[in-house]
Amino acid sequence: MATNIRFYLSAAVVVVLFIETLFLGNTFSLQWHSPKLMYQVSAYLVPIKFLLICLALGALSGLILTGWRRYGRYLLLTLASLNLLLLSLVGVGYLFAGFAPLSQQFRLQGNIAVYTADPGAMGRAYHYFSYFCRNDYGFYRLEPISRLDWLGEFDFNEQQGELVITAVRHEPQEIRLPLTDFSCQ
């Protein structure tokens, strides 16, 4: 009986963490408090997920299984190994690039959230402006407003139902976007 419990518990850990790593994004796609916090939590969870998968691998490798569970273990070992590889690559990226600079790409002011996607030399950089709404329990949702090409340094605020973005270049450039279709109701 203990063998079955160890097998199913290990299988659950491996499968859930594999799905979370591949498909769900930051922290099981939980949207609580702010996008910046969720990104930071997901960065700190990488070593914890790595440790949990290693523990599940140890539990799976020590089991003597028969029937379909024996073949299921090979599938689980493969999924766990792929997940460890992905988490290792992400962890190395965090160590060498640091996750703090990426967390600075999230800005929040009033009901406006901005995420700056800057792939560097590999592609174009964009600013994603969203309307930020939070419920009573601290969970939030983002409603996309606009995607703008790279502006460099900029300031933004809400003024009389408009999003005013002021790009600070050689000459200040002002962009106005209507916010009449956005609300938190």
C-alpha positions in Angstrom: 0.0 0.0 0.0 2.8 2.4 0.8 4.3 1.8 -2.6 1.1 2.9 -4.3 0.9 6.1 -2.2 4.6 7.0 -3.0 4.0 6.3 -6.7 0.8 8.4 -7.0 2.2 11.2 -4.9 5.4 11.3 -6.9 3.4 11.2 -10.2 1.2 14.1 -9.0 4.3 16.2 -8.2 6.0 15.5 -11.5 2.9 16.0 -13.7 1.6 19.1 -11.9 5.0 20.8 -11.9 5.6 19.8 -15.6 2.3 21.4 -16.6 3.1 24.5 -14.6 6.5 24.9 -16.1 5.3 24.4 -19.7 1.9 25.9 -19.9 0.8 28.1 -17.0 3.4 30.8 -16.9 4.3 32.6 -13.7 3.1 30.9 -10.5 0.3 28.7 -11.9 -1.0 31.9 -13.7 -2.1 33.2 -10.3 -2.9 36.9 -10.6 -2.6 38.3 -7.0 -1.4 41.7 -5.9 0.6 42.7 -9.0 2.4 41.3 -12.1 5.7 42.4 -10.6 5.1 40.4 -7.4 4.0 37.3 -9.3 7.1 37.4 -11.5 9.3 37.7 -8.4 7.5 34.8 -6.6 7.9 32.6 -9.7 11.6 33.4 -9.7 11.9 32.3 -6.1 9.9 29.1 -6.7 12.3 27.8 -9.4 14.7 26.2 -6.8 11.7 24.9 -4.8 10.2 23.2 -7.8 13.7 21.8 -8.7 14.0 20.3 -5.2 10.5 18.8 -5.3 11.1 17.2 -8.6 14.4 15.7 -7.4 12.6 14.3 -4.3 9.9 12.8 -6.6 12.6 11.3 -8.8 14.3 9.7 -5.8 11.0 8.3 -4.6 10.2 6.9 -8.1 13.6 5.3 -8.6 13.5 3.5 -5.3 10.1 1.8 -6.0 9.7 -1.8 -7.2 6.7 -1.7 -9.5 4.7 -4.2 -11.6 2.3 -3.9 -14.4 1.4 -0.6 -16.0 3.0 1.4 -13.1 6.4 0.1 -14.2 6.0 1.6 -17.7 4.3 4.7 -16.2 7.4 5.3 -14.1 9.5 5.6 -17.3 7.2 8.3 -18.6 7.3 10.1 -15.3 11.1 9.9 -15.2 11.2 11.4 -18.7 8.9 14.2 -17.8 10.8 14.9 -14.6 14.1 14.9 -16.5 12.8 17.4 -19.1 11.4 19.6 -16.3 14.7 19.5 -14.5 16.5 20.6 -17.7 14.1 23.5 -18.3 14.3 24.6 -14.6 18.1 24.4 -14.8 18.1 26.6 -17.9 15.8 29.1 -16.2 17.8 29.1 -13.0 21.1 29.7 -14.9 19.4 32.6 -16.7 18.3 34.0 -13.4 21.8 33.6 -11.9 23.7 35.2 -14.8 21.1 37.8 -16.0 19.4 38.3 -12.6 15.7 38.5 -12.2 15.7 42.0 -10.6 16.2 43.8 -14.0 13.2 41.9 -15.4 11.0 42.8 -12.5 11.8 46.4 -13.2 10.0 46.0 -16.6 6.7 46.1 -14.7 5.3 49.4 -13.7 2.0 50.3 -12.0 0.5 53.7 -11.5 -3.1 54.1 -10.5 -5.1 51.8 -12.7 -2.5 51.6 -15.5 0.0 48.8 -15.7 2.9 48.7 -18.1 5.0 45.8 -19.1 8.1 46.5 -21.3 9.1 43.5 -23.4 12.7 44.1 -24.5 14.2 41.1 -26.2 17.5 42.9 -26.8 19.2 42.4 -30.1 16.9 39.5 -31.1 13.8 41.6 -31.8 11.8 44.7 -31.4 10.9 46.2 -28.0 7.3 47.0 -27.1 5.4 48.6 -24.2 2.2 46.8 -23.3 -0.3 49.2 -21.5 -3.1 47.5 -19.6 -6.0 48.6 -17.4 -5.4 47.2 -13.9 -8.4 46.1 -11.8 -8.1 44.5 -8.3 -10.9 42.8 -6.4 -11.6 42.6 -2.7 -9.3 39.6 -2.2 -6.3 41.2 -3.8 -6.6 39.3 -7.1 -6.3 41.4 -10.3 -7.0 41.3 -14.0 -5.4 43.2 -16.8 -7.4 44.5 -19.7 -5.1 45.4 -22.7 -5.2 49.0 -23.7 -2.5 49.3 -26.3 0.9 48.0 -27.5 3.3 50.7 -28.4 6.7 50.6 -30.1 9.8 51.4 -27.9 9.5 54.8 -26.4 12.7 54.9 -24.4 12.2 56.8 -21.1 8.6 57.8 -20.6 6.1 58.9 -18.0 2.4 58.1 -18.0 -0.7 59.1 -16.0 -4.5 59.2 -16.2 -6.0 62.6 -17.0 -9.8 63.1 -17.5 -10.5 59.7 -19.0 -7.3 59.5 -21.1 -4.0 57.7 -20.7 -1.3 60.3 -21.3 2.1 59.0 -22.2 5.0 61.4 -22.4 8.1 60.0 -24.1 11.2 61.8 -23.1 13.4 61.9 -26.3 15.1 64.8 -27.9 11.8 66.5 -28.0 9.0 65.4 -25.7 6.3 63.4 -27.5 2.8 63.0 -26.0 0.5 60.1 -26.8 -3.1 60.2 -25.7 -5.2 57.0 -25.5 -8.9 57.1 -24.5 -9.9 55.1 -21.4 -13.7 55.4 -21.8 -14.1 51.7 -22.5 -12.2 50.5 -19.4 -13.5 50.2 -15.8 -13.2 47.9 -12.9 -17.0 47.1 -12.6 
